């Protein structure tokens, strides 16, 4: 297994799957949880990298950390340290290259569902 790392300003690195290691069923698993889908929707809406501290999820800090780890380990996001902040970035290019249209379809469906259910 060949994983990628992204250099960080703090010297700490996090393991990420290489694009050729990302599997459809793993991405779908990562996106199947409402909290993880909310994280991805926030990252997609921002279009850039966000500090993990900006996400206000209605779960404990350890559970939030777990959700970010699942997204990272399954190739949906990249994470890296900038100083003491852990930054997250959607791997839109990798996902689009591997599974054309999947991320946009999931995000559009999630938005329609949120509107239908009144979840914003």
C-alpha positions in Angstrom: 0.0 0.0 0.0 1.5 3.3 -1.1 0.1 6.2 0.8 0.6 9.9 0.3 1.7 12.5 2.8 1.3 16.2 2.5 4.1 18.3 4.0 3.1 20.5 6.9 4.6 23.5 8.5 4.8 21.8 11.8 6.7 18.8 10.6 3.8 16.4 11.4 2.3 14.4 8.5 -0.8 12.4 8.1 -1.2 9.3 5.9 -3.6 9.5 2.9 -4.4 6.8 0.3 -2.8 7.4 -3.1 -5.4 8.1 -5.8 -5.0 4.6 -7.2 -5.8 3.1 -3.8 -9.1 4.9 -3.4 -12.1 2.5 -3.9 -15.7 3.4 -4.7 -17.1 1.4 -1.8 -14.8 3.1 0.6 -15.8 6.6 -0.6 -19.5 5.6 -0.4 -19.0 4.3 3.1 -17.3 7.5 4.2 -20.1 9.6 2.7 -22.9 7.4 4.2 -22.8 9.0 7.7 -24.8 12.2 8.2 -22.0 13.9 10.1 -19.3 13.1 7.6 -21.6 14.2 4.8 -22.1 17.5 6.6 -18.3 17.9 6.8 -18.0 17.2 3.1 -20.8 19.6 2.2 -19.1 22.3 4.3 -15.8 21.8 2.6 -17.4 21.7 -0.9 -19.3 24.9 -0.2 -16.1 26.7 1.0 -14.0 25.4 -1.9 -10.8 25.6 0.0 -9.1 24.3 3.1 -10.7 24.7 6.5 -9.4 24.3 10.0 -11.1 21.4 11.9 -12.0 23.9 14.6 -14.5 25.7 12.3 -16.8 22.6 12.2 -19.5 22.7 14.9 -20.9 19.2 14.9 -23.4 18.0 17.5 -21.0 15.2 18.7 -18.0 15.0 21.0 -14.6 16.1 20.0 -13.4 12.4 19.9 -16.3 11.5 17.6 -15.6 14.5 15.4 -11.9 13.3 15.1 -13.1 9.9 14.2 -15.3 11.3 11.4 -12.4 13.3 9.9 -10.2 10.2 10.1 -12.7 8.1 8.2 -13.0 10.7 5.5 -9.2 11.0 5.2 -8.4 7.3 5.3 -11.0 6.6 2.6 -9.6 9.3 0.3 -12.4 11.9 0.5 -10.3 14.6 2.2 -6.7 15.6 2.7 -5.6 16.8 6.1 -2.4 18.5 7.1 -1.1 20.7 9.8 -0.5 24.4 9.5 1.2 25.4 12.7 -1.0 23.9 15.4 -4.2 23.9 13.2 -5.2 20.7 11.4 -6.5 21.7 8.0 -8.9 19.8 5.8 -9.3 19.9 2.1 -11.8 18.0 -0.1 -10.0 15.8 -2.7 -12.4 16.9 -5.4 -9.9 16.5 -8.2 -8.9 13.0 -7.2 -12.5 11.9 -6.7 -13.7 13.5 -10.0 -10.9 11.8 -11.9 -11.7 8.4 -10.4 -15.5 8.6 -10.2 -16.7 11.3 -12.6 -19.8 13.1 -11.4 -20.1 11.1 -8.2 -19.2 13.9 -5.7 -21.4 16.4 -7.5 -24.3 14.0 -7.6 -24.0 13.1 -3.9 -23.7 16.8 -2.9 -26.7 17.8 -5.0 -28.7 15.0 -3.6 -27.7 15.9 0.0 -28.8 19.5 -0.6 -32.1 18.4 -2.0 -32.7 16.1 0.9 -31.7 18.8 3.4 -34.2 21.2 1.8 -36.9 18.6 1.7 -36.4 17.7 5.4 -35.9 21.3 6.5 -32.3 20.6 7.6 -30.9 23.6 5.7 
